[in-house]
Amino acid sequence: MFNKKPEPELKPVASPRSSSASSFSVLGADTAIKGDISASADLHIDGRVEGDIECTSFVQGETSEIVGSISAESARLAGTVQGSINARELVILKTAQIQGDVQYDSLTIEQGAVIDGQLAPRGAPSAKSAPAAKTQAPDESEDMLILTEPQQA
């Protein structure tokens, strides 16, 4: 009667993620996902994804492979992408290999990156109806090619 310990009271645990705090999700190199990913947080992927990705800020590791479209406010790509990309601010690193059309507001491409598709500013006529833009590879002395949407007169 007196030796019995009272049972602990179970209280709800507060969610570690509040609506005002930003969070960051990471999928490691040993992770493979089939299906679409939608995140309200920043997302870093080093593994393989077969599906579309939609998030606020996206970082792709060098070993990552994505088969599907990517839509993000900002994206930094270093791996392989087979699909369309739509980002306000896009950085394509020298290790990236992209097969698909790319739409952007601001674009930075490191020398050595491979892109097999059309590049077009967001809001421009669709890539299929617009004539292909001719771009010249940067000189050996240049490290990056930076494209921004032309200013309207």
N, C-alpha and C positions, 0 to 999 in steps of 0.2 A: 504494500500500500504506500509506504513512504519512500521505498527504494526505487520506485519506478520514475524514470526521467520523463519529463514532458516531451512529447514529440515536437520536432521543430515545425514552426509554421511556414508553409510554403507561400512565398510571395512572388508575384509576377516579376520577371526580369525585364528591365528596360532594354529596348532595342539598341544595339551599339551604333546603329546608323540613324542619325536624326535627319530631318528634312533639310536643315541648313548646313550640315557638315558634308564635305565632299568625300567620296570614297574612291578606292582604286581596286580593280579586280585584275588578277594575274592568272593566266593559264600557262602552265609550264610546258617545257619541250616534250615531256612524256605524255601530254594530253592530246587526245584526238576527239573531235566532236563532229557529229553529223546532225545538222539542224541549224536554224537561224538563232542568232544571238542579238538580244536587244538589252542595252544597259544604259541606265541613266547616269552611270558613273564613268570614270576614265577606265580604259581597258588596255591591258598589255597582253599580247599573245605571242608565245614562243612555239606553240604546238601547231597541230593541223586542224583546220576547220573546213568542213564541207557544208556551206550554208551562208546566208547573208548576215552581215554584221552592221548594226546600227548603234552608235554611241556618241557621247559628247567629244571625247578625246581618245584617239586610238594610237597605240604604239605597237609596231610589229617587229619582232626580233629577226635576226638574220636566218635562223634555222626554221622559221615559221613558213607554213604553206597554207594559203587560203584559196578555196575554190568557191567563189560566190562574190556578190557585190559588197562594197564597203561604203557606208554613208556616215560621215562624222563632221563635226565643226572643224576639228584639227586632226590631222593624221600624219604619222611619221612611219614610212614604210622601208623595211630593210630586207625582207624575204621575198617569197614568190607569191604573186597574186594572179589568179585566173578569173577575171570578172571585172565589172565596171567599178569605178571609184568616183565618189562625189564628196568633195570636201571644200570647206571655205578656205582653210589654210593647209596646204599639202607640202610635205617635204619627202622627197624620194632619194634615199641614200644610194651610194654607189653599188651596194650589194643587192639591190632590189631588181627583180625581174617581173615585169608586169605584162600580162596579155589581156588587154581590154581597154575600153575607152575611159578617159579621165576628164572629169569636169572639176573646176577649181575657181576660186577667186584670186588666190595668191599661190604661186607654185615655185618651189625650189628643187632643182634636180642636180645631184652631184654627178661629176664626170664618172662614167663607168656604169651607170644605171642603164638597164635595158627596158624599153617600152615598145610594145607591139600593139599599137592602137592609136586612136586619135585623141589629141589634147584640145580641149575647148574651155573657154571661160564659162562659168555658170551663167545661165540666162541667155547665152548665145543660141542661135538656131541649132537644132539637133545635129549631131555629128554626121548623121546619114544624109541630111539635106545640104549641109554646108560644104564648100570645097575644102579639101585637105590643106592645112597650113604647112608651108615649107619652113622647116627649122634647120639651122646650120649647127653642127656639133661645135661645142666650145673649143677654143684653142688649147694646146697643151698647157699653156701657162695659167689657164683659168681652172678653178676648182669646181665652180658651180654655174648653172644657168638658172636665172631667176626670171620668171614670167609673171606679169600681172595683167589684169584686165585693162585694155586701152581706155583712156579717158575720152568721154564724149565731148565733142565741141559744141 
